[in-house]
């Protein structure tokens, strides 16, 4: 019986957006970005950041791997260029680690921007000093399979998001947001005003200035009333 090429396709080249465009996302909170994309482009919350204070911005190299197999992740580390983020659909496997300290250091030495793994890692404590951004679903000491099949630089599904090769990946301690290059300018324009507004608000709070308290109270009282709640300005009995 013939075996198809599906599940065994590796593309070593991708269309990368301009690096200057990608870097314009650095320092913008993932929460602001996702809000301005109608809260639909963040990865699931069970994806955890294992690198303290991670600030990751890069271009997606995608890997679709069999559960618990890291052969294509190993190969992707050599294909990736500085500033790339390797994003792996590993089927959410929680029983085997896809990578550990050796692979973290190897990738950091190449200038790879980070890992996003729909699976597990090991040697998590090695990230404390290395500072290499790694996002994963869990930790286990069990090592990976080395079967070798899988796909690279094709569209994948990772933690609730479709990721295309060349997508812009933004990560911080809150999580990961995926941005299509063709959406980038529109998103940057939309998020600029929100980020500036929130920065001003926090600066006022730091000075003990709270100009929006009455507006906030009126807005949310009216919101709960509009939703059919009954508000009693009295003690419960």
Secondary structure, DSSP 8 states (H G I E B T S, - for coil): ----STT--B--------HHHHHTTTTS-HHHHHHTTTT-SB--TT-EE-STT--EEEEEEEEEE-TTB-HHHHHHHHH--TTEEEEEE-TT--SSBS--HHHHHHHHHTT--EEEESSEES-GGGHHHH---EEESEE-S---B----EEESS-EEETTEEE-TT-EEEEETTEEEEE-GGGHHHHHHHHHHHHHHHHHHHHHHHTT--TTHHHHHHHHHHHHHHTT----SS---
